[in-house]
Protein backbone atom coordinates (compact mmCIF):
# COMPACT_ATOMS: atom_id res chain seq x y z
CA UNK A 1 0.00 0.00 0.00
CA UNK A 2 1.43 3.35 -1.01
CA UNK A 3 0.29 6.89 -0.39
CA UNK A 4 -0.14 9.27 -3.27
CA UNK A 5 2.57 11.90 -3.47
CA UNK A 6 0.00 14.68 -3.30
CA UNK A 7 -1.13 13.66 0.18
CA UNK A 8 2.42 13.53 1.50
CA UNK A 9 3.26 16.89 -0.08
CA UNK A 10 0.07 18.35 1.40
CA UNK A 11 1.13 17.11 4.84
CA UNK A 12 4.60 18.60 4.33
CA UNK A 13 3.07 21.93 3.29
CA UNK A 14 0.81 21.92 6.36
CA UNK A 15 3.75 21.15 8.66
CA UNK A 16 5.79 23.93 7.07
CA UNK A 17 2.90 26.38 7.45
CA UNK A 18 2.46 25.48 11.13
CA UNK A 19 6.20 25.97 11.67
CA UNK A 20 6.24 29.31 9.86
CA UNK A 21 3.26 30.60 11.84
CA UNK A 22 4.89 29.42 15.05
CA UNK A 23 8.10 31.31 14.28
CA UNK A 24 6.22 34.48 13.40
CA UNK A 25 3.71 34.45 16.25
CA UNK A 26 5.49 33.04 19.29
CA UNK A 27 8.11 34.97 21.27
CA UNK A 28 9.65 32.12 23.26
CA UNK A 29 13.03 31.09 21.85
CA UNK A 30 12.38 27.43 22.64
CA UNK A 31 9.08 27.39 20.74
CA UNK A 32 10.61 29.28 17.84
CA UNK A 33 13.46 26.77 17.79
CA UNK A 34 11.03 23.83 17.70
CA UNK A 35 9.10 25.49 14.86
CA UNK A 36 12.27 25.87 12.81
CA UNK A 37 12.99 22.17 13.36
CA UNK A 38 9.43 21.38 12.25
CA UNK A 39 10.03 23.36 9.07
CA UNK A 40 13.29 21.49 8.41
CA UNK A 41 11.50 18.16 8.88
CA UNK A 42 8.76 19.16 6.45
CA UNK A 43 11.43 20.00 3.86
CA UNK A 44 13.01 16.59 4.47
CA UNK A 45 9.62 14.95 3.92
CA UNK A 46 9.31 16.83 0.63
CA UNK A 47 12.81 15.79 -0.48
CA UNK A 48 12.16 12.13 0.30
CA UNK A 49 8.78 12.23 -1.44
CA UNK A 50 10.20 13.68 -4.64
CA UNK A 51 13.07 11.21 -4.44
CA UNK A 52 10.62 8.34 -4.24
CA UNK A 53 8.47 9.69 -7.08
CA UNK A 54 11.50 10.14 -9.36
CA UNK A 55 13.00 6.78 -8.41
CA UNK A 56 16.42 8.05 -7.38
CA UNK A 57 18.23 8.45 -4.08
CA UNK A 58 19.54 12.00 -4.50
CA UNK A 59 16.71 13.53 -2.48
CA UNK A 60 17.23 11.01 0.30
CA UNK A 61 20.95 11.77 0.44
CA UNK A 62 20.20 15.50 0.54
CA UNK A 63 17.67 14.90 3.33
CA UNK A 64 20.37 13.04 5.26
CA UNK A 65 22.69 16.05 5.00
CA UNK A 66 19.88 18.37 6.11
CA UNK A 67 19.44 16.14 9.18
CA UNK A 68 23.18 16.39 9.91
CA UNK A 69 23.12 20.18 9.62
CA UNK A 70 19.99 20.32 11.79
CA UNK A 71 21.78 18.29 14.48
CA UNK A 72 24.65 20.78 14.47
CA UNK A 73 22.14 23.62 14.59
CA UNK A 74 20.47 22.05 17.61
CA UNK A 75 23.69 22.08 19.59
CA UNK A 76 24.45 25.71 18.82
CA UNK A 77 20.85 26.86 19.22
CA UNK A 78 20.31 25.12 22.53
CA UNK A 79 23.59 26.52 23.83
CA UNK A 80 22.40 30.03 22.96
CA UNK A 81 19.00 29.43 24.57
CA UNK A 82 20.60 28.08 27.77
CA UNK A 83 22.95 31.08 27.88
CA UNK A 84 20.01 33.45 27.39
CA UNK A 85 18.07 31.71 30.17
CA UNK A 86 21.05 31.93 32.54
CA UNK A 87 21.39 35.66 31.93
CA UNK A 88 17.71 36.67 32.01
CA UNK A 89 15.75 33.73 33.56
CA UNK A 90 13.53 33.97 30.49
CA UNK A 91 13.67 32.69 26.94
CA UNK A 92 11.85 35.68 25.45
CA UNK A 93 13.18 36.41 21.96
CA UNK A 94 13.00 40.16 22.59
CA UNK A 95 15.86 39.85 25.08
CA UNK A 96 18.35 38.33 22.65
CA UNK A 97 20.35 41.58 22.53
CA UNK A 98 21.54 40.68 26.05
CA UNK A 99 24.12 38.31 24.52
CA UNK A 100 26.08 41.15 22.92
CA UNK A 101 29.43 41.85 24.54
Secondary structure, DSSP 8 states (H G I E B T S, - for coil): ----HHHHHHHHHHHHHHHHHHHHH--BHHHHHHHHHHHHHHHHHHHHHHHHHHT-SHHHHHHHHHHHHHHHHHHHHHHHHHHHHHHHS--BGGGGGGG--
